[in-house]
Amino acid sequence: MTNINIEITALYKEHFGQLVSLLLSRFPALSIESAEDVVQDAFVDGAALWPSQGIPRNRAGWLYIVSKNKAINLLKKQGKNEELSLAVTMPVHMGEIARHHLKDAQLQMLAACCHPHLPPKVQVILALKYVANLKVNNIALQLGVRPDAIEKMLYRAKQKIKESSLVLALGHSHDIKERLSVMHKVIYLIFSEGYQHGRELCEEALILNKDLLDSALCNTETKALQALLLFHIARFPALLDRDGNPVELEYQDRSLWNAPMIQLAQQYLADSEAPVFSPYHLEAAIACVHCSAVVFGDTDWAAICTYYEVLLKIYPSPFARINYATSLLYAGQAEKAYSILSDLQGQVYFSRSPVLNNALGKYFELMGRSEEAQAYFKAARKI
């Protein structure tokens, strides 16, 4: 692979979703498929022209202008001339849109994908694809469903948008506030994907939520989510050993944890106090318990189990059940933990989950059954 191809690949990963978001936000009449097509074509043009012309200094700006011009030409062919006046006001640099309390096109697109006329799950899927630029398989893993189900929901969503003439753009600011809860969920899932497969997405999620924090949209749920993200990011320096292998919480060097960031997270959690707890409040509280323990043996597992019990009542996620079972293991309730894990193992999709296999491995390890434990740990590493 040439240096230019490497550059194009990196730019595609970083900016494709932003470019699609920007075109859709500025040209509401442009379909999702058309926006994707013109951005794809812009990257193809870059791969063809840059070897002879040289890589432009402002790579994203170059791709942006080419995408914009292709969108204009397409709209002209479609006779949608009323959209062309917007081209004059389109900025050249990424992230210069400031509208409806939002600081960039990506955050604006996040709000736009959360259209109230679409089912909540479809809103999340659209946003994960067009804001975070996640592949279908990754979206499926985050939502705990089969990839073909995601494909079908995306297809139906596009059909509904087309048939109902839904516009993926924003109206008044109160429309955005109604979408805030789904926006939080998408940011959370973007972070989760990054935590598992790429730290760049974690940073992206943190920036998106920080923009919400700094806007008039900020509420207690936003603060709780920020606390949760910061608690996790504070532990990043200890997550991998020198060879890049993951280090379990039990064996992490806690002196590497970012103490000032943990304190900031604790402050956001304190500021997020509300009459009704969101899942982010509870998950942040759990993370706070972990970060407050000087050594692993000091962890208050009883408190963590209680938080998970409340969380499962308001948000019965299979992933939360796995974490709850793991907490039960350390709290001395091994058989109750195994009952939960074996029940999940009976579900076809989750039987392959690395998180579940790792939890089962931990159970058998604590039971002194090392051969069975290693089999599950091996299965977890294969996925």
N, C-alpha and C positions, 0 to 999 in steps of 0.2 A: 504494500500500500504506500503510495507516494505521500510526501508531506502535505500536499494540497488536499488529497483525499482524507487524510487524518484530520486536517483543519475543518473540512466540510462536515465530516462525521461529528466532530465536537460541536460545531456551530448548530448542526441539525438537532442534536440532543438538547442543547441549551436554549435555542431560540425558536424552534419550529412552533411550539405551542403558543409562544408570545406573538409570533407573526400572525398566526391564524386568529388569535384572540383580537389582535389589533384591527385586522381587516373586518372581522365580523362586527366589532364595536363601532367602526366608522362607516361601514357599508351594510346596514341592516338587511337590505334586499339581497345580499350575497348569501347563497346557500352554504351550509357547512361543507358539503362536498366540493363546491367551487372554490371556497377559501383554501381548503387543503390542496386542491389541484394547483392553484396559482403559486402557492408557497413551495410546493414540490418542484414546480417548473423553475422557480427562482434558484433553488439549490442546484438543479441540473445546469442552469445557465452559469452559475458560479463554477461548477466543476469543469465546464467546457471552456470558459473564458479566462479564468485566473491563471492557468499555466502559461498563456501567452501574454496576458495583460499585467500579470502580477496580482498578488493578494491585496485588496484595498485596505487602507488603514482602518477605516470604520467598516468592518465586515458586516456587522448586524445592520448598520445603516444602508449599506449597498443592497443587501437582501431585501430590506424593508422597501426601498424605493422601487426595486424591480417588481416585487410582489404587488405594490400599490399600482404601478403602471399596468401590470397584467390584469388586475382587478378592474381598473378603469376601462381597459379595452374590452373585457368580457361584458361589462355592464352596458357599454355602447352597443355591442352586438345584440344584446338582449333587449335593447330599447329602454333601458331604465335610466334615462338621462337625469332624472331628478336626484339620483344618488351622486352624480359627478361633482356637484358643487362642494361636496365634503372633501374632495381631494385637495383642494386649495389649502384647507386648514390642517391637513394631516402633518404632524411633526416628523422630522427625519430621524430623530433619535428615539430609541426604545424608552418606554417608561415616562414620557412627558405628559401623558394625559392626566388631567386633574379634574374629575367630574363626579358629582354626587358623592362627595367626601372620599372618593377613591383616588389613590395616587398613581396607579398605572393600569395599563390595558389588561394585564393578566388578572388583577383583582377585580376589575370591572367585568371581565369575562366570567369569572367565578360567580359573581352575582347574577349575571345574565343566564348562565346555565341552570341556575336554581329557579327556573320558571314555575310559578305556582300552578300552571295548567298541566304540568307534567308530574307523574308520580314521584315521590321523594327519592326512591331508589334510582329511577331514571335520571333525575337531576344529579345525583352523586356520580353515576356512571359517565354522564356527559362531561361533567366538570373534571373528573379524573383523566378522561381522554383528551379533552381540548384545553384544559388549563395546565395539568401536570404532564401531558403528553405520554401517559402510561400506555403500555401495550395491553391488549385484551387479556392475555394470560395473567399479567400482573394485577389487573383490576379484579379478575376472578379470584385470585389468591387472597386479595384484601377483603373481598366481600363474602368469601366462603361459598362460591357457587361455581358451576362448570363454565368454562370459556365459551361454549356454544350458546349458553343462556345469555351471556353478556352480549355476544354478537346479535342475537335475536332482539334483545332490548334496545341496542343501539339502532338497529335497522327500523324497529317500530317507532322509536323516538324521532328519527329523521323523517319518517313518513308522516307522523303526526304534526311535526313542525311544518312540513310542506303542505299537507292537506288543510291544516287549520290556520295556515298563514301566521304561525307564531313567529315573533321577531325576537331573536336572542340579543336584545339590547334593553336598556333600562329606561324607565319612565321617571317617576318622581322618587324622591329619597325615601318616602314611606314604603315604597315597593321593595326597596332593598332591605329595610328592617324586617320585613316579613320573611325574607329569605335567609336571614342571618344564621339561624340554627343549622340549616343545611350547609351553608358556607363553612361553619365551624367543623362540621363532620368531614367535609372534603379536605380541609386543611389537616385534620387529624389523620386521615387516611394517607394523604401525601407524605406526612411525616413517618407514618408506620412503614410505608413502602421504602422510604429512604433509610430508615433504621435497619431494614433487612437487606437492602440491595444497593444503596448508594447515598452517601452522606450529603451530596449536593441537594437532593430533594428535601432533606431535613432542614437545610438552610433556607430553601425556598419556602417551605411551610412556615418557618419562623418569621420570615420577612412578610409573608402574606398576613399572618396574624398580627404582627407588629403594626402593619398599616391599619388594620382594623382597630387596634388599641389606640392609635393616634387619631382616629376619626371620631366623628359624632356617633358612629354606630356602636362603639364599645359598650359592652354590658358586663355583668358579672361572669357570664359564661365565657366571654372572650378572655377575661383575666385568669379564670381557672385554666383555660386551655393554654395560655401563655406560661403559667406556672408549670403545668405538666410538661410542656416542651422543654423548658429550661432545666427542670429536674433531670430529664433524660440526657440533654446535651452536656450537662455538667459532668456526667459520668463517662462521656466518650473517651477521654484519654486513657481509661483503664479497661476498655472493652476488648482490646486486642493485645496479644503479646508481641514480642519483637519480630516474630515470623509471620505476623498477620493472622494468627489463629484466634478465634473468639475465646474470651476468658469468662467463665461463669461468675455470677454475682458473688458467690461464696468465696471465690479465690482472687477477686480483684484487689489491687493495691489502692485502698481508699485515700491514701495520701495524694494520689494523682487526680482525684475528683476536684472540680473547680469550686472551691468554697465560696467565693464571692457570688458566683452564679447561683449556687444553692440558696444563699441568703436572699438574692433577688427573687428567686422562685418562691421562697417562703413568704416574701412580702406580697407578691401578686396573689398567692393563695389566701393570705389574710385579708387582702382587699376585695377578694371575690365573694366574701360571705353573703349569702342570700337565703331567703326563706325556703326556697326549693333548690335542692342540689341537682346539678346536671351530672352526666357520667364523667365529665372532665373534672369536676370538683372531687369526686370520689377517687378517680385514678390519680389525680395530683396528690390527694391525701395519702394514698398508698405509696406513691413515689417519695413523698416527704418522710414517711416512716423509714423507708430504706435509707434515705440520705441522712437521716438523723442518727442512725446506728453507727457508732465508732468502729465496731467490728461486726462481722456477720452474726456472731453469737448473741449480740445485743438486740437483734431485730425483734420487734414486738409483733410476732406472728398472729397472736390472738386479735390484735387491732386490725391487722391486714385482712384476716379472715372475715371480720365483721364488716369492713368496708366492702369486700367482695360480695358478701351476702346482700347488702343493700343495693350494690351495683347490679347484681343479677335480677333483682326485682324490677328495676326501672329499665334495664338494658340487657336482656338475656342473651348475650353473645356467646357463641361456642368458645371463642378465644378467652373470654373472661372466665368461663367455666374451667378451662385448662389451667389458667393462672390461679384460680381459687383452689383447685385440687392440689396444685403444687404447694400453695401456702398451707393447706391442711396437712400435707406431708410433714412440713417442718414444724407444724403446731402439734404434732404427735397424734394426728388422726389419720393414720395411713390407710386403713380399710375404707373409710369414707371417701378418701381421695381416690383410691383404686376403683371404687364403684363408679365414680364420675368419669374417670378416664376410660374404663372399659366400655361404658355406655357410648362414649364418643367414638371409640374404636370400632364400634359396630356400624357406624355410618360410613358409607363407601368413600365419600370425599375426605373425611377427616382421618380415616385410617392411614392415609398417606401424608398427613401433616407432619412436618419436621418438629413443630412445637409439641404436638401430642406425643410423637415417638420419643422425644427427648424427655418429656415429663414421665412417661412410662419407664424409660431407662432409669431415671432418678428414683422412681418408686422401687424398682427391683434392686437398685444399688443400695438403697437404705435398708432393704430387707435382707441384704447379704447374699443375694442371688446374682452374682457378678456375670455369669454366662448369659443369662437372659437380659441383664442390663446392657451388656455390650452389643447384643443383637439389636436392641432398640436404638442405641446410640448410633450404630452403624446405619440403620435405616433412616435416621434423622439426617445424617450427613449425605446420603445419596440423593435427596430431593433437591 
